[in-house]
Amino acid sequence: MNRKLGTNGPLASVVGLGCMGMSGAYGQSNDAESIATIERALELGHNFLDTADYYRTGHNEELISQAIKGKREKAFLSVKTGQLAAPGGYGPVYNHPDYLRNAVLYSLQRLKTDYIDLYTPARVDPNIPIEETVGALADLVQKGIVRYIGLSEASGESIRRASAVHAITALQIEYSLWSREIEAEVLPTIRELGIGLVAYAPLSRGFLSGAFKTPEDLKDNRVNMPRFQGGNFYKNLELVEKIKNLAAEKGCTPSQLAIAWILAQGEDIITIPGTKHIKYLEENIASENVRLTSEDLQSIETIMPAGIVSGNRYPEKFLKALNR
């Protein structure tokens, strides 16, 4: 199933594939299995592949290049940039026009393609006017090496300023049953401007799948995220158990229920659950077939109203980069 990405954007699969985890973000990964998962997504007609040039310093883009070899026309490549690396994690955001013009060339080289479908600064740079950032991206569109411009984790004000320079096709931002902050300002803004929503982390980094029973089940960087820690973990687990019961009544998995809820929030929304396994890819895609009635949506709202989750979605040091 496809949806139009924004008022004047392209068609894209409603359930795309977030590729971040294929480069070690959430534990070990296997390159051959990751490539096979991407290939399976394309085989099933799910073309939206989301990556970033900073996912293990280009490793993710190189994986994708192998998976799309000979079938570039079947893929919609969404590439994020502007997040600098630092020892032990990510460093500052940097969206200087010269940096963007240089970074896109390296992405094209690693992806072995001559154009990128959707190019997105991963965060808003507090030191560079967003008009300059979008102006540089507009030049790339003019040159034909970028088809559409995206934003990520931007505030309503930043989105309006960016849109005054060039059409913005999509906003990529966290949106799920556990992350609904955008409903107050950001979602109404992009709808007013005809911008599509690409919802990342629809399963709240796996928590909503019901896979975790104790904090000790976590063996990767999720241990640093407040929602997965201590008392927050167990409070949130109680909510997941209720979602599991609802999913059982609908004959679907908790993951499928969570994804179906996002897709039911509007025809202008697509989502990009991440996985490195074909099994979970196919499970996520099957979410398209889960039909939620108004009664279902009300039951979910009763269990998980906005703001009920315990803990922030990121550690404190990363929160200041959001909603700029």
Phi, psi and omega in degrees: 000136179244155172225154176284132182270094183084171183299318184241021183267186182275169170281140178216154181296136183293330173245104178268196182230114172278123189261001185307316183294347179284353181239036171084009183294324181233071180084187184290151176223160181242121186301317182296318179292322179297314179299317179297325179293317177297316180299321180293321177301313180294322179299325180274003177084015179261100196265345187281108180249119183255127181217185176205150181290344181262002174288102185048050173049053175093349181304319183297317178296321179294323175299313181298321181301324178290321183289330184261003181302125180083357180218038180305324184292345179274348186253143170250108186267118176253116186239129175257155183209178173089004177256108184282150178276156178209158179305126178080009178156214183262148178258213182287161173276139182216107182241034177299138181309319180296322179296315182297318180296329179279316184299321183295328180293321177293322178297316178300321180294315182291322180281348182055051178219164179253006174204156175243134184289311182226119183245128193223122167297129188293331177214166176276127180283121181288347184255355180237123177306135184297336176298323178290319178300309182291328176300319178294320179293324177298323176298321179293324175295317179300325181278350176087007181264350171230134181270318184221153181253137176238166170234164178216137177051043181257152177280167177302319180298314180297321179297318179295316180296319179295318183293337178288341180268316182202152178301131175259125185275321185211149170248122174263125184203155179290129178208124181196180175303334182261350184226089187241018183300331184292344184294336184286311186233313189292314182298314176300325181294311183291331177290322176298323184268358179074033181258135178283160179248126172252105185272115176261165183053048182294340179255017181049054178057040174093344183299319183288352177285342183082013185283339186256135181249330178218160177302335181290347177290344184271129182235019184219198188290356175295341178297341181269357184267128187307325183291343181259009188249141169044230182298328177302317182304309187288327174296317181290328178297325178299322178293318180297322179299323178291322177294323178299320179294318177297318180298319179299321178295328180274352181074032179225176178273162176303322178299316181294323178296317181296319179290318179299324178299316179299313183295335179280354183277354177159149180286355180261015184241133166237167182221157187229067175301138181266141173200160176237015182233135180300321181306312182284328174303310182294324176296316180296317181298324180294348176300333179303333185271356179275116181257119181262124177281170177298327177292320177299313182297324178291322178296318178296318180297323179294320180285317186231069174292159179305134175089001184282336183298147179262125178098151177285161181281340177228158171299157186308319187293341180263347186294328183293344179274356183264151174056041178279000000 
